[in-house]
Amino acid sequence: MQTPSAAHGWQHTHVFDEGNPLAERNTLWAVVLTAVMMVLEIAGGWTFNSMALLADGWHMSSHALALGLAVLAYAAARRLSGDGRFAFGTWKIEVLGGYSSAIVLALIAALMLFQSVERLISPAAIHYDEAIAIGIAGLIVNLICAWLLRGQHDHHHEDDHAHRHGGHAHDHGHGHDDLNQRAAYIHVVTDAATSVLAIVALIGGKLWGADWLDPVMGIVGAVLVAYWAYGLLRESGRVLLDAEMHAPVVEEIREVIAQSPIRAEICDLHVWRVGRGKYACILALATDAEVSPDYFKSQLRIHEELVHISVEVNRPMACID
């Protein structure tokens, strides 16, 4: 029987993501700036009868909500990181925040579209000078928020990984990014684009009397928001549903087993993400050799993105259905 001290030696942490305190703090600042500008744009849109400005304000409100959810997700993931109920850590709380904000974003896009079409059918007088001033102020706030939320991507990772593992670099795309921060960043960049559309529409209406530009740009903004909502839903949903078997690390696992000095056949393989660029895997192998699972685990650990590895070794017949 294993003694308590020996058993303790086999224990390991299930905190697979170290968090991102800097991104959490910067996102909080972005929430404050976005919320203030959101109120100004919505109030200005109603006051000065600008559909494009109002649409941009509603668009900014969706981003204020999304950024708020990002902050709450950071805080919850950090606070619950040591909670044993989360078998593979709390990183997916951040992903769930992104998924939730995408749903709200889609609803905002529908509201923007409805109001823009309504204003296109029933035009109203617009106070262009005031509306343009508020639109420019909103754009400036968006650019400041984008600067706060710019990501510090791990460009050094591939070179460092290659150096320590014989020149074999791996391209994992955005796998090493902070998904929560990246989602917040794209939110404000998309909002900045909508602000530009609003300003262009207002200037066009003022100079050439093209009042129809304002609601049309509102419709364009709604489509832009809907497109981003769809992309965010797809990306975050894939992570939440563990649809990760297309990740490059899956083929790397297969390569390790295929190149192992001891011949083994993969019976079953499951890979899912548990952090930023970090994965867990369950691997079932069949081999005639008398070898322990630790033999294959040691070979798989060359890939540092694999932070939780479970290996089962069977006789060849175990692979036959």
C-alpha positions as CSV (number, residue, x, y, z in Angstrom):
1,M,0.0,0.0,0.0
2,Q,1.2,3.5,-0.8
3,T,2.0,5.6,2.2
4,P,0.4,9.1,2.5
5,S,3.8,10.7,1.8
6,A,4.4,8.7,-1.3
7,A,0.9,9.4,-2.5
8,H,1.5,13.1,-1.9
9,G,4.5,12.9,-4.2
10,W,2.3,11.9,-7.1
11,Q,0.0,14.9,-6.7
12,H,0.2,17.8,-9.1
13,T,-1.5,21.1,-9.6
14,H,-4.6,21.4,-11.9
15,V,-4.0,25.2,-12.4
16,F,-3.0,25.1,-16.0
17,D,-3.3,28.9,-16.8
18,E,-1.4,31.5,-14.8
19,G,-3.9,34.3,-15.6
20,N,-3.1,37.7,-17.0
21,P,-3.2,40.5,-14.3
22,L,-2.0,43.2,-16.7
23,A,-4.8,42.4,-19.2
24,E,-7.3,42.3,-16.4
25,R,-6.3,45.8,-15.2
26,N,-6.2,47.3,-18.7
27,T,-9.6,45.8,-19.5
28,L,-11.1,47.4,-16.4
29,W,-9.8,50.8,-17.6
30,A,-11.2,50.1,-21.1
31,V,-14.6,49.3,-19.5
32,V,-14.7,52.7,-17.7
33,L,-13.8,54.7,-20.8
34,T,-16.1,52.7,-23.1
35,A,-19.1,53.1,-20.7
36,V,-18.7,56.9,-20.4
37,M,-18.4,57.3,-24.2
38,M,-21.3,54.9,-24.7
39,V,-23.6,57.2,-22.7
40,L,-22.5,60.3,-24.5
41,E,-23.0,58.7,-28.0
42,I,-26.5,57.3,-27.2
43,A,-27.6,60.5,-25.7
44,G,-26.1,62.5,-28.6
45,G,-27.7,60.2,-31.2
46,W,-31.2,60.7,-29.7
47,T,-30.6,64.5,-29.2
48,F,-29.2,65.2,-32.6
49,N,-31.2,62.6,-34.5
50,S,-28.2,60.7,-35.9
51,M,-28.9,57.0,-36.6
52,A,-25.3,56.3,-37.4
53,L,-24.2,57.9,-34.1
54,L,-26.9,56.1,-32.2
55,A,-26.0,52.8,-33.8
56,D,-22.4,53.4,-32.8
57,G,-23.5,54.1,-29.3
58,W,-25.5,50.9,-29.1
59,H,-22.5,49.1,-30.7
60,M,-20.3,50.6,-28.0
61,S,-22.7,49.5,-25.3
62,S,-22.3,45.9,-26.5
63,H,-18.6,46.3,-26.2
64,A,-18.9,47.8,-22.7
65,L,-20.9,44.7,-21.7
66,A,-18.4,42.5,-23.4
67,L,-15.5,44.2,-21.7
68,G,-17.3,44.0,-18.4
69,L,-17.8,40.3,-18.9
70,A,-14.1,39.9,-19.7
71,V,-13.2,41.6,-16.4
72,L,-15.6,39.4,-14.4
73,A,-14.3,36.3,-16.2
74,Y,-10.7,37.2,-15.3
75,A,-11.7,37.8,-11.7
76,A,-13.7,34.6,-11.4
77,A,-11.0,32.5,-13.0
78,R,-8.4,33.9,-10.7
79,R,-10.5,33.6,-7.5
80,L,-11.7,30.1,-8.2
81,S,-8.3,28.8,-9.6
82,G,-7.7,26.6,-6.5
83,D,-11.3,25.2,-6.4
84,G,-11.1,21.4,-6.7
85,R,-14.5,21.3,-8.4
86,F,-12.9,22.4,-11.6
87,A,-11.1,19.3,-12.8
88,F,-9.1,21.0,-15.5
89,G,-8.8,24.5,-14.1
90,T,-10.9,27.7,-14.5
91,W,-9.6,29.0,-17.8
92,K,-12.8,28.3,-19.6
93,I,-14.6,30.8,-17.5
94,E,-12.9,33.4,-19.6
95,V,-14.0,31.6,-22.8
96,L,-17.6,31.4,-21.4
97,G,-17.5,35.2,-20.9
98,G,-16.6,35.7,-24.6
99,Y,-19.4,33.3,-25.7
100,S,-21.9,35.2,-23.6
101,S,-20.8,38.6,-24.9
102,A,-21.2,37.3,-28.4
103,I,-24.8,36.4,-27.8
104,V,-25.5,39.9,-26.5
105,L,-23.6,41.3,-29.5
106,A,-25.9,39.5,-31.9
107,L,-28.9,41.0,-30.2
108,I,-27.5,44.5,-30.4
109,A,-26.8,44.0,-34.1
110,A,-30.5,43.1,-34.6
111,L,-31.6,46.2,-32.7
112,M,-29.2,48.4,-34.7
113,L,-30.6,46.9,-38.0
114,F,-34.2,47.5,-37.0
115,Q,-33.6,51.1,-35.9
116,S,-31.6,51.9,-39.0
117,V,-34.2,50.5,-41.4
118,E,-36.9,52.4,-39.5
119,R,-34.9,55.7,-39.8
120,L,-34.3,55.0,-43.5
121,I,-38.1,54.8,-44.0
122,S,-38.9,57.7,-41.8
123,P,-36.0,60.3,-42.0
124,A,-35.5,62.9,-39.3
125,A,-33.5,66.1,-39.2
126,I,-29.9,65.7,-38.0
127,H,-27.7,68.2,-36.1
128,Y,-24.5,67.3,-38.0
129,D,-21.9,69.4,-36.2
130,E,-22.7,68.1,-32.7
131,A,-23.1,64.5,-34.0
132,I,-19.7,64.6,-35.8
133,A,-18.0,66.0,-32.7
134,I,-19.3,63.2,-30.5
135,G,-18.5,60.6,-33.2
136,I,-14.8,61.8,-33.3
137,A,-14.7,61.6,-29.5
138,G,-16.0,58.1,-29.6
139,L,-13.3,57.1,-32.2
140,I,-10.6,58.5,-30.0
141,V,-11.8,56.5,-27.0
142,N,-11.9,53.4,-29.1
143,L,-8.3,53.9,-30.2
144,I,-7.2,54.5,-26.6
145,C,-9.0,51.3,-25.5
146,A,-7.4,49.4,-28.4
147,W,-4.0,50.6,-27.2
148,L,-4.8,49.4,-23.7
149,L,-5.9,46.0,-24.9
150,R,-3.1,45.3,-27.4
151,G,-1.9,41.8,-26.9
152,Q,1.7,40.8,-26.0
153,H,1.8,37.7,-28.1
154,D,4.4,35.1,-27.6
155,H,6.4,35.6,-30.8
156,H,9.5,34.3,-29.0
157,H,7.9,30.9,-28.3
158,E,8.6,29.2,-31.5
159,D,12.2,30.2,-31.6
160,D,12.7,29.2,-27.9
161,H,10.8,25.9,-28.4
162,A,12.9,25.1,-31.4
163,H,16.2,25.9,-29.6
164,R,15.3,23.6,-26.7
165,H,14.0,20.8,-28.9
166,G,16.4,20.4,-31.7
167,G,15.2,23.0,-34.1
168,H,11.7,21.6,-34.4
169,A,9.4,24.7,-34.2
170,H,5.6,24.5,-34.0
171,D,3.1,26.9,-35.4
172,H,0.0,27.0,-33.2
173,G,-1.5,30.1,-34.6
174,H,-3.4,32.0,-31.9
175,G,-3.1,29.1,-29.4
176,H,-0.7,31.1,-27.2
177,D,-2.8,34.3,-27.1
178,D,-5.1,35.3,-24.3
179,L,-8.4,34.6,-25.9
180,N,-10.3,36.8,-23.5
181,Q,-8.0,39.7,-24.1
182,R,-8.0,39.1,-27.9
183,A,-11.8,39.1,-27.9
184,A,-11.9,42.4,-26.0
185,Y,-9.3,43.9,-28.4
186,I,-11.2,43.0,-31.5
187,H,-14.4,44.3,-29.9
188,V,-13.0,47.8,-29.6
189,V,-11.3,47.7,-33.0
190,T,-14.7,46.7,-34.6
191,D,-16.2,49.6,-32.6
192,A,-13.6,52.0,-34.0
193,A,-14.6,50.9,-37.5
194,T,-18.2,51.6,-36.8
195,S,-17.3,55.0,-35.4
196,V,-15.5,55.7,-38.7
197,L,-18.6,54.7,-40.6
198,A,-20.7,57.1,-38.5
199,I,-18.4,60.0,-39.1
200,V,-18.2,59.4,-42.8
201,A,-22.0,59.2,-43.0
202,L,-22.4,62.5,-41.0
203,I,-19.8,64.4,-43.1
204,G,-21.4,63.1,-46.3
205,G,-24.9,64.2,-45.1
206,K,-23.6,67.7,-44.1
207,L,-21.6,68.4,-47.2
208,W,-23.8,66.8,-49.9
209,G,-27.2,66.6,-48.2
210,A,-27.1,62.8,-48.4
211,D,-29.3,62.2,-45.4
212,W,-29.7,58.6,-46.4
213,L,-26.1,57.9,-45.7
214,D,-26.7,58.0,-41.9
215,P,-29.1,55.1,-41.7
216,V,-27.3,53.2,-44.5
217,M,-24.1,53.3,-42.4
218,G,-26.1,52.2,-39.4
219,I,-27.1,49.1,-41.4
220,V,-23.5,48.5,-42.5
221,G,-22.5,48.8,-38.8
222,A,-25.2,46.3,-37.8
223,V,-23.9,43.8,-40.4
224,L,-20.3,44.3,-39.1
225,V,-21.4,43.6,-35.5
226,A,-23.4,40.5,-36.5
227,Y,-20.3,39.2,-38.4
228,W,-18.1,39.7,-35.4
229,A,-20.7,38.1,-33.1
230,Y,-20.8,35.0,-35.4
231,G,-17.0,34.7,-35.4
232,L,-16.8,35.0,-31.6
233,L,-19.6,32.5,-31.1
234,R,-17.9,30.0,-33.4
235,E,-14.5,30.4,-31.9
236,S,-15.5,30.4,-28.2
237,G,-18.1,27.6,-28.8
238,R,-15.4,25.4,-30.3
239,V,-13.3,25.7,-27.2
240,L,-16.2,25.2,-24.8
241,L,-17.2,22.0,-26.7
242,D,-13.6,20.7,-26.8
243,A,-13.5,20.7,-30.6
244,E,-9.7,20.7,-30.6
245,M,-8.9,17.5,-32.6
246,H,-7.8,19.7,-35.5
247,A,-5.1,21.4,-33.4
248,P,-1.4,20.9,-34.6
249,V,-0.6,19.3,-31.2
250,V,-2.7,16.3,-32.2
251,E,-0.5,15.4,-35.1
252,E,2.5,16.0,-33.0
253,I,1.3,13.4,-30.5
254,R,0.8,11.0,-33.4
255,E,4.3,11.7,-34.7
256,V,5.9,11.0,-31.2
257,I,4.2,7.6,-31.0
258,A,5.0,6.8,-34.7
259,Q,8.7,7.6,-34.1
260,S,9.0,5.9,-30.7
261,P,11.7,3.2,-30.5
262,I,9.1,0.9,-29.0
263,R,6.4,0.2,-31.6
264,A,2.9,1.1,-30.4
265,E,-0.5,1.6,-32.0
266,I,-2.9,4.4,-31.0
267,C,-6.2,2.9,-30.0
268,D,-7.8,6.1,-28.7
269,L,-6.8,9.8,-28.5
270,H,-8.6,12.8,-26.9
271,V,-7.1,16.3,-26.8
272,W,-8.7,19.4,-25.4
273,R,-7.5,22.9,-24.4
274,V,-7.2,23.8,-20.7
275,G,-5.4,27.1,-21.0
276,R,-3.8,29.6,-23.4
277,G,-1.9,27.3,-25.8
278,K,-2.1,24.5,-23.2
279,Y,-3.7,21.1,-23.8
280,A,-4.6,17.9,-21.9
281,C,-4.7,14.5,-23.6
282,I,-5.8,11.0,-22.9
283,L,-4.0,8.4,-25.0
284,A,-4.7,4.7,-25.2
285,L,-1.9,2.5,-26.8
286,A,-1.5,-1.1,-27.7
287,T,2.0,-2.7,-27.7
288,D,3.6,-6.1,-27.3
289,A,6.4,-4.6,-25.3
290,E,6.5,-4.7,-21.5
291,V,6.6,-1.0,-20.9
292,S,4.9,1.4,-18.5
293,P,2.8,4.4,-19.5
294,D,5.5,6.7,-18.1
295,Y,7.8,5.6,-20.9
296,F,5.5,7.3,-23.5
297,K,4.7,10.2,-21.2
298,S,8.3,11.1,-21.0
299,Q,8.4,11.2,-24.8
300,L,5.3,13.3,-25.1
301,R,6.6,15.9,-22.6
302,I,8.9,17.3,-25.3
303,H,5.8,19.2,-26.4
304,E,5.5,21.7,-23.5
305,E,1.9,22.7,-24.5
306,L,0.9,19.3,-23.2
307,V,0.4,20.0,-19.5
308,H,-1.8,17.0,-18.5
309,I,-1.1,13.6,-20.0
310,S,-2.9,10.4,-19.3
311,V,-1.5,7.3,-21.0
312,E,-3.0,3.8,-21.0
313,V,-1.0,0.8,-22.3
314,N,-2.8,-2.3,-23.5
315,R,-2.1,-5.5,-25.4
316,P,-2.8,-5.4,-29.1
317,M,-6.1,-7.2,-28.8
318,A,-7.4,-4.3,-26.8
319,C,-7.6,-2.2,-29.9
320,I,-9.9,-4.7,-31.7
321,D,-13.6,-3.7,-31.5
